[in-house]
Amino acid sequence: MYNSWYYATCILIMYYGNPLGMNSFKSTENVTVVLRRQIPPRFDEAPRSWLGGQPMMPEDVQWPRSVSHEEPEAGEVPLHFLAQICCQDLPKNLWGGLGPREGWLLFFLHPNESLPRTPDSFKILHTRELGSIRQLPEDLGPVDTGDYSGGRYKNLLTGEQIPPVWRRWPVDLIVFPNQTTKVGGYTRTTPTNFAQVLYGGSSILNEHYPEVPEPFTNRMAVSVLEKIKANLERRYISEVEEISLPEHVEQKIKDQSFLKEMKMELAKVKEIIAQSGTPKSQVDNSLKIQAELKRATLRRDLLTRQIEFIEKYPNVRKITNYLLLSQYRKQEWCEVGIDLLSTEIQKLSEKDLDDDLPANNWSSLKKRLKKHKHSSWQVGQRRVSRGNYTIDLFEFNHSYWTLFMPRNSDLWEYVTQYYTDPKFHHLVPTAVRQYFEPWWRQLDEGRPHRMGGFHDGIQTDPFDRQADELLLMQIVTDVAMNWHWGDGGAYYFWINPTHLSNNNFSQVEAEFEGA
């Protein structure tokens, strides 16, 4: 295997003029190690390497603490555990043969600071024994304060409380040749579509957000109902506001000009619909006309309802009375919904939150939420040109269910949390697991977590590092781990070869690059 890497290195030198820096120390770095998360996790195996969760340390090893350079008044605070690596699984020729091949490397980080600085933002330990699972320090804060790390932590299994640890995900250490590739004129460490290579051709879903799953536990259902309830509470009108229409709106209502404008537009739309026929053989043209017909039909239906509203409330007094009454009706609708949701939340909360929620139960609950509807019109003004305004007539049709915004629910975080927990892994339905596994295999911007070799630079080139710096570890933005470093960046830990040969990790330097 070594000979094949050496041959590949020689070929690269012929074509790219010593891209691996053969005159520097890095000439001996012919391999790099990529951390590949286990999908699915192998819970029955003895602990070796993993991301997040809790470290395993001998009892005489203290949990690393430091004084934050941004909040020195807080004194020493515990750092957050990032990763634990089994040195025995590292190849002999990694880092040119330097560094430990027994024991474990443990990485700790302060994720809520702008930049890593030695020694206040991170700590790397080497232990010769595995030790037991270390309990968390009582004063360990949340992994995300919302300042820098940018994770989505508002709806995890801990409820609204942001956890003090990242989820635990076992990883395998996969060895690759240390070489670069040309992508779009740029030199990159990781080739295109590397995720498929890393996972042996398994399917990859390169989407920033996955499809939002239906709740399959009581806890997930409670989270959805709480979101809808919060939306209702924001919409609840404690005091009915006095209605005052803009002067331009009142004038258009009085002289009936708005009604005339709408009727003229409706006539034009109906004419477009009547003339929209086309031969079926003209496929492309037919599709275009069908799209136009659909837009025209929707516009016709809206104009028809708007005209009916104006004809039913033909003057300013009747419209303002309607708007005033709508506020009371909306208030009543919100109050009924809050009571209904509170009752349903209470029923679910009395059960084991992390128990299966039958699909029929959720379907029935969703139907009840869809039945309670509220419709109303709002009247405002819209500027069409300088000094010229027209009436803006909005129609609102809501049910309690329409107030649920799936993209903001973070329900997929529950899926990931259950999936990576041996106690709850069985709760994830097969169809949900089959959909999410390709999503968890993706690499953000194609960058993996790696040790040794060239780094996957965001703002720097793989060859920008000095000969006296070896890549101890790079930790990148990772949606499956809920790691969003800054604006999608990465942390790089660099070590001097002499320090690495002496297993001295006290002088490691850290660097952050943002997108």
Protein Blocks (a to p, Z undefined) as FASTA:
>chain_A
ZZmmmmmmmmmmmmnoopnopmbmklmmmbccdddddddddfkbccfbdeehiddddfkl
ccdddddfklmmnopaddddfbdcdfklpcfkgghhgajfehjddddddfkbfbdcdfkl
bccdddfbfbjaddddfklccfbeolmnopafklcfnljaccfbdcdddddddddddddd
deehiacfbdghklmmmnnopacdddfbdcddddfbfklmmmmmmmmmmmmmmmpcfbac
dddddfklmmmmmnommmmmmmmmmmmmmmmmmmmgccfklmmlmmmmmmmmmmmmmmmm
mmmmmmmmmmmmmcfklmmmmmmmmmmmmmmmmmmmmmmmmmmmmmmmmpcfkbccdfkl
mmmmmmmmmmmccdddddddddfbghiacdddddddddfklmpcfklnommmmmmmmmmp
mklmmmpcfklmmmmmmmmmpcehhiacdeehjdddfkbcfklpcfkbccfbacdddfkl
opaehjhpacdddddfklmmnopaklcccddddZZ
